[in-house]
């Protein structure tokens, strides 16, 4: 390990993707400071919040307002960086998630610090999430222009960065070609020592007077928020037929009713209400359980009792839940979209289907549920692939520590 360093993390919701690496850097004796707005402190990390004051008057040019908001955040964060500098703190390394504008002026405050950018997503009008779903497409010159402008802070950070890292090869492929040479692919990491198969796992749903175990027939679906970006509409439209064909199956749906990435329904309300209005009368609600957001240990039990975990996403950022379900040895039925295809090999460590093919989703889930013993080896291979390529302690964390302390 290199000599002790001073490392600054910037993330509006710290720790975010930096939880494990910040914790390990503290354990190794490095001085770790973090800046954020809505985040939380970690043991051993000096955490400073900065306040953003919205401008009293927004630009008359609508397309500029998003960038304007990010400049305001960047300026607010820079003021706190200046205070740190005035108090004698000069980081050796600054690690930042740039999407909200916080890291815009890092190099202006500390030009000598090594700036490492976490590149989560670069927007594109082709081959990505934009207009992927025809049901919610909004293709127009204005929409494309806004999308191009959303990359403004990313381009400034890419240019300023001394090094870049991104979780998957697919996410790297979305970056402009001229910046890929200084980009490493390092996934956030799955703690495969915690996320393990558990044949004795049990989940008690007191509200429904129900106890489910790994021996029961359980379908699971997990999102941070239930929305089309993660295929909630496709899943819900397939669910009535799945449950009709599998009369003993229960479905556990984890996720809140807000929006993480896409838009709220034009009709108002939330996507759960919209989809329940569409298919709810065809669902046996004594076997469909909306669990909302869960503490991690409860979520883990949901995954561990799963007989079939369904995961869908637009061509976008890969969810941790997909790999955690695999790490728990579950059979994952997932959409054939990037970067899912990077981690799931159809027929080997999981099952793939075309995102919009609801009938294919139904067939594959029913087949998995009807043949549990035949798919047990697939679940074992799923876990083995995560341990080999995405394990936190043996692969991802060492790679990231090397990048940050080299």
N, C-alpha and C positions, 0 to 999 in steps of 0.2 A: 504494500500500500504506500502511496506517495505521502509526502509530509502533510501535516495538518493544514487544512485550507479554511478560508472564510467563504461560505457559500450562501448566496441569496436566492430564494425562490419567490416567484411572483405568479400568483394565481388568484383571481377574484374570489374563488371558493376554496381557498387553500384548506386542506392539503390536496384535494382532487387526485390527480394521477401521481402526485409526488409523495403520497403517504409513506410507502415502504422505503423509498430511497432516502427521504428526509430522516426518518426514524433510524435507519442504519447508519447514516452519516453522523448523527449524534452519538450513537453507540461507539463508533470508531474514533470519537474525539474531535471531530471537526466542529467549527463554530457555524451554526446554522441560524439564519434569520429568514423570516418570511413576511411578505406583504400581501394583503388581501382586503376585501370589502366585507364579505359575508361568511368568511371561513371560520376556522376554529384553531386554537393553539394545539401543539403537540408537546409532550414532555421533552424538555431540553431545547426546544426551538423558541427563539424570541420572535413573537408574532406581533406585527404592527398593522393596525387598520388604517385605511385612508378613506376620507369622505369625498364623495363626488357631488359637487353643486351644479345642478343643471343650469345651462345658460338661460337668462331671462327671455331671450328672443331666439327662436330657431331660424335657420336659414330658409329663405323663400324658395330655394331650389330643393325640392323634396328628395331627390336622389342623393343629396349631400348630407342629409341629416344623420344617417347611420354613421358615416365617417366622422362627422362633427362630434357626435356623442363619444366616439372612441378617442378622439383627440382630447376631449375634456377629461376622460378617465386617465389618459396618458399623462396629462399635465398634473392631475391630482397625485398620481403615483410618483411622478418625478419630484414633487415637493417633499414627499416623505423621504425619497432617496437623498435629496439634498440635505435634509435634516440628519439622516444617518451619516452622510459624508462629513457634515459639520461637527458631528459628535465623535469623529475619528474612525468610523467603520468604512473600510474599503474592501469590497469583496474581491476574491480571486476569480470567482465564477458567479455568473448570474444565469439562473435557469428559469425560463418563462414560458407560460402559455400565452400567446400573443393575441388571441382572438378578440378580446374585449378592449384592446388598445393600451393596456397597462404598461407594456414594455417598450412603447414607441421611443422613449427618450433615454433608455438605459445607457447607450453609448455616448450620449451627450453629458450624462452625469459622471460616468466612469468609463472613459474611452479605453483605459488599459485593462479593464476586466474582460475575461473570456465570456462571451455571450453565447449561451446554448439555447436554442429554440426547440420547444416541443411542438411539432407540426402535426396537429390532430387532423385537420381537414382543409384542403384547398378546393375552392368551389370551381365548378366547370359546367358549361351549358351542354356538354356532350359526355356521354358515358358515365354519368354519375347520378346523383339524386334528383337533379333538376329535371322536371317534367318526366320523370321515370314512370309515374303513375298517371295514366290518361284520365282517370276519374277525377283527379285534382290538379290537372295541368293548367298552367296559366302562361303559356308561351306568348310573349310580346316583346317588342323592342325595349319597352320600359323594364320588363322583368329581367331581361338579359343584361341591360345596363346596370340595374341594381345589383345583380349577381356579380358582375365584373367589379363594381366598386366595393363589394364586400371583401374582395381580396386585397384591398389597398393596404391594410395593416399587416397582412401576411407577407406581401411583397416587400414592404419596408423592413420587416423583421428578417425575412429570408436574406435580403441583401446585407443586413448588418450582422447576421449571425456568423460566429466563428465555426460553429458546428450545429447540426440539426439532427434530431431523432424523431422517429415516427413509429407507431406500433406494428404496422403490417406492410408487406411488400405492396399490397394494393394501394394503401394510403401514400406510400412513397411514389407510386406510379402516377398519382394525381398531381404531384408537384411539378412546376415548370422544369423542363429537362436540364436547364443550366444550373439548377441547385441540387440535383440529385447526387452529384458526386461528393458533396459534403454532408450527405444524409445517411445515418445509420438506422437500420430497422431493429428496434428493441421494444418488445411488447411490455406492457405494464407488469405482467407476471401473475400467475395463479399460485396460491399457496396450496399445493397439492397434498401437503401434510395435514391441512385442515379440511379441505374440500375433498373428502374421500367417500368411497362407497360405504354404505352402512345398511346391512341387511336387517338390522334391528331397529331402524329408524321408525319413528311414529309421530304423527301429527294429530293433535286434538283440536277440533273446531267446536268450541263450547257453544257458540251461537246455534250451530246446526246439530248439536248433540251427536257428533260424529268423530270417530277415531279411525284414521287411515294409516296403514303401514306399507312397507315395501312389498308386501305380499298382495296388496290390493291392486286393482286396475286403476291407475291414476294418470291422467293427462295433465301436464303443466305448461303454463305459458307465463312468461315473466317479461315485463317492461318496467322501466322507471316510471313512465307514464303511458297509458293506453292510448295509442294514436296510430294513424296510418303509416307513418314513417317506419314503424316496427311491425307492420302487417296486421294490426289488430282487426281491421275490417275483413281481411281475407280469412283470418282464423275464425272470427265469429260467424261468418257466413258458412263455413264448413262444419262448425260445431254441431248444429242440429242433426245432420246426417251421421256424423261420427258417433254421437251418443245414441242415435236410433239403432245403428248397427252393433253397438257395444252397450247393451242395456245395463251392465254392471259397472260401467266406468264412471268415475267421478272426474271433474275437471277443476283444477285449482288455477285461478288467474290472479297473478300478483302485479300490482301497479296502481299508481295514483291516477286521478282524473284530470290532471292538468296537461300541459303541452311542453315537451322538451325541445323539439326540433321543427315540427311543421306548424300548421295553423290550426286554430280552433274551428269547430264547425261553423259554417256561415249561418246556420239556423240558430246558433247560440247553444248554450249548455256545454256538454262534454261528449267525447266520442263514445263512451260507454252508454250514455243515454241514447245516442243516435243509433248505435248498433242494436241495442236492446229493443228499441222501437221497431227496428226492421226484422229481427229474428227471434225476439224474446218469447213470442207466443208459441214457437216451435221448440223451445228448450225445456227440458225437465229440470226446473230450477232447484229441485231437491238434490240434484247432482252437479250443479254449477255453482262454484263458490268464489265470489270476488273477495279477495283478502286485503286489498288496498296495499299501501306500503308497509313493509315488515322490517323489524329488527333483523340484523344479519343472521343470527342463529336460527330464528324462525324461518327465514328465507332458505337457509341451508337445509333444514328439515323438509321443506317443500320439495326441494331438488332431490333429496335422498329418497323420498318415497315415490318418486316419479317412475312410471313405467314407460312413458314416452314424453320427451320434452320437445315442444314445438317452438321453433325460433325463425322469425322472419325479419328481414330488414331491407329497405331500399339499398342501392349501392351507396353505402355510407360507412360510418365508423362502426366497427364490430363491438357488440356488447360483451361485457365480462360474463354475463349470465350464460352465453353460449358455451364458452370454454369451461365455466364452472360446472355446468351440467355434464359436460364430457369428462371432466376431472372426477366427478362423482360416479362415473361409470354408467351414466344414463344413455339410452338410445335417443339421439337427437335427430328429429326430422326438420330440415331447415331449407330455406329458400336458396335457390341457385343464383346467388348474387355475390358480387365482390363486397367485402373480402371473405365471405363465408366459404367460398370454394378454396380459399387458401388454407383453411383449417379442417374442413370436412371433405373427405373423399367418399363419393357416393358408393354405397355398398361395402365399404371397408370399415370406416370408423363413424359412419352416420349415413343418413338418407337425405337426398336432395330432391327438390321438386321446383318447377318453375313458379315464380312468385305469384302469378295471377291465376294459376291453375288450381282452382278450389277442389275440383274433383280428384286431381292427383294428390293433393294434400289429404283429402279424406281417405283415399285408397291406401296411402302409405301409413297413415296413423292406424287405421283399422288393421292393416297387415302386421304392424309391429305389436299391437295389443293382442292379436289373435295367435301370435307365435312368439311368446316371451323367451322360451328356451332357445329357439333358433337365433334370437338376437342377442343373447347374453354375451357371446364372443365379441359382437360388435361394440357393446358397451365397454368391454375390457380393452379393446383396441382403442376406443375413444380416450379412455384414461391414459393408456400408455403413450398415445401421441401427444397429449398435453404435458405429461411428465417429461417427455423427451425434448419438446420444443419450447414450452411456455412456462416451465416451473419457475416460480419466483426466486427461490434460494439458490438453485444450482445453475440457472441460466440467465434469467432476465436481470436480476439484481446485480450479479457480478459484472454483466455487460454495461449496465448503467453506471455503476460505481467507477468502472474503468474510464468511461467517457467523461464523467464529471470531475475526476481527480487526476487525470493524466497530466 
